[in-house]
Protein backbone atom coordinates (compact mmCIF):
# COMPACT_ATOMS: atom_id res chain seq x y z
CA UNK A 1 0.00 0.00 0.00
CA UNK A 2 1.47 3.32 -1.09
CA UNK A 3 1.63 6.41 1.09
CA UNK A 4 -1.05 8.17 -0.92
CA UNK A 5 -3.44 5.29 -0.17
CA UNK A 6 -2.39 5.35 3.51
CA UNK A 7 -3.12 9.08 3.58
CA UNK A 8 -6.67 8.49 2.31
CA UNK A 9 -7.06 5.55 4.72
CA UNK A 10 -6.05 7.82 7.58
CA UNK A 11 -8.95 10.11 6.76
CA UNK A 12 -11.54 7.47 7.69
CA UNK A 13 -9.56 5.60 10.34
CA UNK A 14 -8.95 8.74 12.40
CA UNK A 15 -12.48 9.99 11.81
CA UNK A 16 -13.90 6.68 13.10
CA UNK A 17 -11.50 6.68 16.06
CA UNK A 18 -12.39 10.26 17.04
CA UNK A 19 -16.11 9.56 16.66
CA UNK A 20 -15.75 6.56 18.96
CA UNK A 21 -13.90 8.70 21.52
CA UNK A 22 -16.58 11.38 21.31
CA UNK A 23 -19.41 8.85 21.71
CA UNK A 24 -17.84 7.25 24.79
CA UNK A 25 -17.07 10.69 26.27
CA UNK A 26 -20.69 11.74 25.76
CA UNK A 27 -21.81 8.51 27.45
CA UNK A 28 -19.62 9.34 30.45
CA UNK A 29 -20.96 12.89 30.51
CA UNK A 30 -24.52 11.53 30.58
CA UNK A 31 -23.66 9.18 33.44
CA UNK A 32 -22.04 11.99 35.43
CA UNK A 33 -25.08 14.25 34.96
CA UNK A 34 -27.85 11.68 35.46
CA UNK A 35 -26.30 9.03 37.70
CA UNK A 36 -24.38 11.06 40.30
CA UNK A 37 -27.21 12.77 42.15
CA UNK A 38 -26.21 11.29 45.48
CA UNK A 39 -22.54 12.25 45.31
CA UNK A 40 -22.82 15.96 44.48
CA UNK A 41 -19.42 16.84 45.91
CA UNK A 42 -17.54 14.44 43.64
CA UNK A 43 -19.61 15.04 40.51
CA UNK A 44 -17.88 18.36 39.55
CA UNK A 45 -14.44 16.78 39.16
CA UNK A 46 -15.83 13.98 37.01
CA UNK A 47 -17.88 16.52 35.08
CA UNK A 48 -14.79 18.64 34.34
CA UNK A 49 -12.90 15.69 32.89
CA UNK A 50 -15.87 14.52 30.83
CA UNK A 51 -16.52 17.98 29.37
CA UNK A 52 -12.87 18.52 28.42
CA UNK A 53 -12.68 15.08 26.80
CA UNK A 54 -15.92 15.70 24.88
CA UNK A 55 -14.67 18.96 23.39
CA UNK A 56 -11.19 17.54 22.78
CA UNK A 57 -12.57 14.60 20.77
CA UNK A 58 -15.15 16.82 19.02
CA UNK A 59 -12.52 19.20 17.67
CA UNK A 60 -10.30 16.25 16.78
CA UNK A 61 -13.14 15.09 14.53
CA UNK A 62 -13.09 18.45 12.77
CA UNK A 63 -9.32 18.70 12.39
CA UNK A 64 -8.51 14.99 11.81
CA UNK A 65 -4.82 15.29 12.65
CA UNK A 66 -1.94 13.43 11.08
CA UNK A 67 1.61 13.97 12.38
CA UNK A 68 4.45 13.16 9.98
CA UNK A 69 8.02 12.92 11.26
CA UNK A 70 10.84 12.95 8.71
CA UNK A 71 13.94 14.88 7.70
CA UNK A 72 14.31 16.33 11.23
CA UNK A 73 10.95 18.02 10.79
CA UNK A 74 7.53 17.69 12.37
CA UNK A 75 4.56 18.13 10.06
CA UNK A 76 1.00 18.59 11.24
CA UNK A 77 -1.56 17.62 8.60
CA UNK A 78 -5.27 18.36 8.87
CA UNK A 79 -7.44 16.00 6.86
CA UNK A 80 -11.11 16.85 7.51
CA UNK A 81 -13.92 14.70 6.15
CA UNK A 82 -15.58 17.72 4.59
CA UNK A 83 -13.87 20.67 2.91
CA UNK A 84 -14.27 23.67 5.22
CA UNK A 85 -13.05 27.19 4.60
CA UNK A 86 -9.44 27.93 5.47
CA UNK A 87 -10.43 30.22 8.34
CA UNK A 88 -12.73 27.59 9.85
CA UNK A 89 -10.05 24.91 9.55
CA UNK A 90 -7.50 27.14 11.28
CA UNK A 91 -9.87 27.96 14.14
CA UNK A 92 -10.71 24.29 14.72
CA UNK A 93 -7.01 23.40 14.77
CA UNK A 94 -6.22 26.13 17.29
CA UNK A 95 -9.12 25.24 19.60
CA UNK A 96 -8.15 21.58 19.54
CA UNK A 97 -4.63 22.67 20.53
CA UNK A 98 -6.13 24.57 23.45
CA UNK A 99 -7.86 21.41 24.68
CA UNK A 100 -4.65 19.41 24.30
CA UNK A 101 -3.08 21.60 26.97
CA UNK A 102 -6.27 21.73 29.04
CA UNK A 103 -6.49 17.93 29.13
CA UNK A 104 -3.13 17.93 30.93
CA UNK A 105 -4.11 20.64 33.40
CA UNK A 106 -7.57 19.39 34.33
CA UNK A 107 -6.26 16.39 36.25
CA UNK A 108 -4.22 18.38 38.85
CA UNK A 109 -7.32 20.50 39.49
CA UNK A 110 -9.38 17.32 39.99
CA UNK A 111 -6.85 15.97 42.47
CA UNK A 112 -6.69 19.19 44.49
CA UNK A 113 -10.50 19.45 44.48
CA UNK A 114 -10.86 15.93 45.85
CA UNK A 115 -8.11 16.54 48.43
CA UNK A 116 -9.97 19.58 49.75
CA UNK A 117 -13.23 17.61 50.11
CA UNK A 118 -11.52 14.77 51.97
CA UNK A 119 -9.68 17.09 54.35
CA UNK A 120 -12.49 19.58 55.04
CA UNK A 121 -15.64 17.54 54.41
CA UNK A 122 -17.16 20.14 52.08
CA UNK A 123 -16.77 21.55 48.60
CA UNK A 124 -14.03 24.15 48.06
CA UNK A 125 -14.92 27.86 48.14
CA UNK A 126 -15.30 29.86 44.94
CA UNK A 127 -11.89 31.50 45.18
CA UNK A 128 -10.27 28.03 45.21
CA UNK A 129 -12.06 27.12 41.99
CA UNK A 130 -11.39 30.52 40.41
CA UNK A 131 -7.64 30.38 41.06
CA UNK A 132 -7.28 26.85 39.70
CA UNK A 133 -9.45 27.60 36.66
CA UNK A 134 -7.50 30.79 35.93
CA UNK A 135 -4.17 28.95 36.07
CA UNK A 136 -5.39 26.10 33.84
CA UNK A 137 -7.00 28.41 31.26
CA UNK A 138 -3.99 30.76 31.17
CA UNK A 139 -1.47 27.97 30.63
CA UNK A 140 -3.73 26.40 28.00
CA UNK A 141 -4.00 29.73 26.18
CA UNK A 142 -0.22 30.08 26.17
CA UNK A 143 0.06 26.57 24.74
CA UNK A 144 -2.50 27.40 22.07
CA UNK A 145 -0.52 30.54 21.15
CA UNK A 146 2.67 28.50 20.85
CA UNK A 147 0.93 26.03 18.55
CA UNK A 148 -0.17 28.93 16.33
CA UNK A 149 3.35 30.38 16.37
CA UNK A 150 5.08 27.08 15.55
CA UNK A 151 2.74 25.68 12.92
CA UNK A 152 1.43 28.88 11.32
CA UNK A 153 3.72 31.85 11.84
CA UNK A 154 6.96 29.88 11.32
CA UNK A 155 5.70 27.55 8.64
CA UNK A 156 8.44 26.55 6.18
CA UNK A 157 6.67 25.69 2.88
CA UNK A 158 9.86 24.67 1.07
CA UNK A 159 10.88 22.24 3.80
CA UNK A 160 7.38 20.81 4.04
CA UNK A 161 7.26 20.21 0.29
CA UNK A 162 10.61 18.42 0.39
CA UNK A 163 9.45 16.10 3.18
CA UNK A 164 6.20 15.27 1.37
CA UNK A 165 8.12 14.57 -1.85
CA UNK A 166 10.35 12.15 0.07
CA UNK A 167 7.21 10.45 1.35
CA UNK A 168 5.69 10.27 -2.15
CA UNK A 169 2.43 11.80 -0.97
CA UNK A 170 0.49 14.78 -2.29
CA UNK A 171 -1.29 16.91 0.32
CA UNK A 172 -2.94 20.31 -0.25
CA UNK A 173 -0.67 23.10 0.95
CA UNK A 174 -3.36 24.73 3.10
CA UNK A 175 -3.67 21.49 5.13
CA UNK A 176 0.07 21.26 5.84
CA UNK A 177 1.87 22.95 8.75
CA UNK A 178 5.15 22.42 10.56
CA UNK A 179 8.80 23.27 10.93
CA UNK A 180 12.24 21.83 11.62
CA UNK A 181 13.13 20.56 15.08
CA UNK A 182 16.16 22.83 15.19
CA UNK A 183 14.08 25.97 14.72
CA UNK A 184 13.78 28.29 17.71
CA UNK A 185 9.98 28.18 17.62
CA UNK A 186 9.91 24.37 17.77
CA UNK A 187 12.42 24.27 20.63
CA UNK A 188 10.37 26.73 22.71
CA UNK A 189 7.23 24.77 21.87
CA UNK A 190 8.67 21.46 23.08
CA UNK A 191 10.27 23.05 26.15
CA UNK A 192 7.01 24.67 27.25
CA UNK A 193 4.91 21.53 26.93
CA UNK A 194 7.63 19.44 28.60
CA UNK A 195 7.76 21.89 31.53
CA UNK A 196 3.97 22.10 31.79
CA UNK A 197 3.55 18.32 31.77
CA UNK A 198 6.33 17.90 34.36
CA UNK A 199 4.75 20.42 36.74
CA UNK A 200 1.35 18.77 36.25
CA UNK A 201 2.77 15.35 37.13
CA UNK A 202 4.59 16.71 40.21
CA UNK A 203 1.39 18.41 41.38
CA UNK A 204 -0.56 15.17 40.89
CA UNK A 205 2.00 13.11 42.83
CA UNK A 206 1.95 15.54 45.77
CA UNK A 207 -1.85 15.70 45.85
CA UNK A 208 -2.18 11.92 45.53
CA UNK A 209 0.16 11.38 48.46
CA UNK A 210 -1.84 13.81 50.61
CA UNK A 211 -5.10 12.13 49.60
CA UNK A 212 -3.79 8.72 50.63
CA UNK A 213 -2.60 10.06 53.97
CA UNK A 214 -5.95 11.77 54.64
CA UNK A 215 -7.90 8.62 53.76
CA UNK A 216 -5.65 6.57 56.03
CA UNK A 217 -6.33 8.91 58.95
CA UNK A 218 -10.10 8.73 58.37
CA UNK A 219 -10.20 5.02 57.68
CA UNK A 220 -11.67 4.19 61.10
CA UNK A 221 -14.78 6.35 60.53
CA UNK A 222 -15.38 5.32 56.92
CA UNK A 223 -17.84 2.61 56.00
CA UNK A 224 -16.96 -0.31 53.77
CA UNK A 225 -18.81 1.09 50.78
CA UNK A 226 -17.23 4.51 51.26
CA UNK A 227 -13.78 2.95 51.20
CA UNK A 228 -14.71 1.06 48.05
CA UNK A 229 -15.93 4.19 46.27
CA UNK A 230 -12.83 6.14 47.29
CA UNK A 231 -10.68 3.33 45.88
CA UNK A 232 -12.66 3.44 42.62
CA UNK A 233 -12.21 7.20 42.33
CA UNK A 234 -8.49 6.85 43.02
CA UNK A 235 -8.12 4.35 40.18
CA UNK A 236 -10.16 6.48 37.77
CA UNK A 237 -8.20 9.66 38.52
CA UNK A 238 -4.91 7.76 38.32
CA UNK A 239 -5.70 6.62 34.78
CA UNK A 240 -6.79 10.17 33.89
CA UNK A 241 -3.40 11.34 35.15
CA UNK A 242 -1.32 8.86 33.16
CA UNK A 243 -3.29 8.90 29.90
CA UNK A 244 -1.82 12.26 28.74
CA UNK A 245 1.61 10.98 29.77
CA UNK A 246 1.07 7.81 27.74
CA UNK A 247 -0.18 9.60 24.62
CA UNK A 248 2.52 12.28 24.71
CA UNK A 249 5.36 9.95 25.72
CA UNK A 250 4.54 7.51 22.93
CA UNK A 251 4.69 10.32 20.40
CA UNK A 252 7.95 11.69 21.83
CA UNK A 253 9.53 8.24 21.56
CA UNK A 254 8.35 7.94 17.98
CA UNK A 255 9.65 11.42 17.11
CA UNK A 256 13.09 10.54 18.50
CA UNK A 257 13.17 7.31 16.49
CA UNK A 258 11.83 8.69 13.21
CA UNK A 259 13.50 12.10 13.24
CA UNK A 260 16.36 11.10 10.92
CA UNK A 261 14.42 8.95 8.48
CA UNK A 262 13.94 9.86 4.83
CA UNK A 263 10.81 8.65 3.15
CA UNK A 264 9.28 5.39 4.31
CA UNK A 265 5.74 4.35 5.09
CA UNK A 266 3.10 6.60 6.64
CA UNK A 267 1.59 3.73 8.65
CA UNK A 268 3.79 4.38 11.76
CA UNK A 269 2.80 8.06 11.56
CA UNK A 270 -0.87 7.07 11.45
CA UNK A 271 -0.49 4.86 14.54
CA UNK A 272 1.44 7.57 16.39
CA UNK A 273 -1.25 10.11 15.51
CA UNK A 274 -3.94 7.84 16.93
CA UNK A 275 -2.03 7.43 20.18
CA UNK A 276 -1.54 11.19 20.48
CA UNK A 277 -5.32 11.77 20.63
CA UNK A 278 -6.24 8.64 22.58
CA UNK A 279 -6.62 10.46 25.91
CA UNK A 280 -10.41 11.08 25.78
CA UNK A 281 -11.16 7.46 24.87
CA UNK A 282 -8.89 6.06 27.60
CA UNK A 283 -10.25 8.44 30.24
CA UNK A 284 -13.90 7.75 29.47
CA UNK A 285 -13.59 3.96 29.29
CA UNK A 286 -11.59 3.69 32.51
CA UNK A 287 -13.85 6.07 34.44
CA UNK A 288 -16.95 4.12 33.40
CA UNK A 289 -15.20 0.88 34.34
CA UNK A 290 -13.76 1.87 37.72
CA UNK A 291 -16.76 3.79 39.10
CA UNK A 292 -19.12 0.92 39.89
CA UNK A 293 -22.50 2.71 39.48
CA UNK A 294 -21.45 3.84 36.00
CA UNK A 295 -20.16 0.39 35.12
CA UNK A 296 -23.35 -1.37 36.24
CA UNK A 297 -25.53 1.12 34.36
CA UNK A 298 -23.47 0.76 31.18
CA UNK A 299 -23.46 -3.05 31.31
CA UNK A 300 -27.22 -3.18 31.81
CA UNK A 301 -27.67 -0.74 28.95
CA UNK A 302 -25.52 -2.88 26.65
CA UNK A 303 -27.28 -6.10 27.67
CA UNK A 304 -30.72 -4.54 27.20
CA UNK A 305 -31.73 -5.01 30.82
CA UNK A 306 -31.68 -1.35 31.78
CA UNK A 307 -33.72 -0.39 34.81
CA UNK A 308 -33.22 3.18 35.97
CA UNK A 309 -34.30 2.31 39.51
CA UNK A 310 -31.58 -0.30 39.90
CA UNK A 311 -28.69 2.14 39.81
CA UNK A 312 -28.00 4.07 42.96
CA UNK A 313 -24.90 5.87 44.12
CA UNK A 314 -24.58 4.90 47.70
CA UNK A 315 -22.19 7.24 49.46
CA UNK A 316 -22.68 10.69 50.97
CA UNK A 317 -19.35 12.33 50.25
CA UNK A 318 -19.84 15.23 52.65
CA UNK A 319 -19.94 12.82 55.60
CA UNK A 320 -17.76 9.84 54.60
CA UNK A 321 -19.05 7.62 57.37
CA UNK A 322 -22.70 7.98 56.39
CA UNK A 323 -24.32 5.39 54.17
CA UNK A 324 -27.30 6.80 52.30
CA UNK A 325 -28.80 3.71 50.73
CA UNK A 326 -30.45 2.39 53.88
CA UNK A 327 -34.24 2.42 53.36
CA UNK A 328 -36.31 4.73 55.50
CA UNK A 329 -38.95 3.21 57.78
CA UNK A 330 -41.73 4.72 55.69
CA UNK A 331 -40.43 3.08 52.52
CA UNK A 332 -40.23 -0.29 54.30
CA UNK A 333 -43.84 0.06 55.47
CA UNK A 334 -45.01 1.00 51.97
CA UNK A 335 -43.19 -1.94 50.39
CA UNK A 336 -44.63 -4.32 53.02
CA UNK A 337 -48.12 -2.96 52.44
CA UNK A 338 -47.82 -3.31 48.66
CA UNK A 339 -46.64 -6.90 48.96
CA UNK A 340 -49.41 -7.84 51.40
CA UNK A 341 -52.04 -6.22 49.22
CA UNK A 342 -51.12 -8.44 46.29
CA UNK A 343 -51.91 -11.62 48.24
ZIBEL-V949423 format. One record per helix or strand of 3 or more residues. SS is the DSSP state (a for helix, b for strand). FROM is the first residue (numbers start at 1). TO is the last residue. If there is no record, write none. Layout:
BEGIN
((SS | FROM | TO) (SS | FROM | TO))
END
This chain:
BEGIN
((a | 3 | 34) (a | 40 | 63) (b | 65 | 70) (b | 73 | 78) (a | 86 | 120) (a | 126 | 153) (a | 157 | 167) (a | 173 | 175) (b | 176 | 180) (a | 184 | 217) (a | 219 | 221) (a | 224 | 258) (a | 267 | 276) (a | 279 | 290) (a | 292 | 303) (a | 308 | 310) (a | 329 | 342))
END
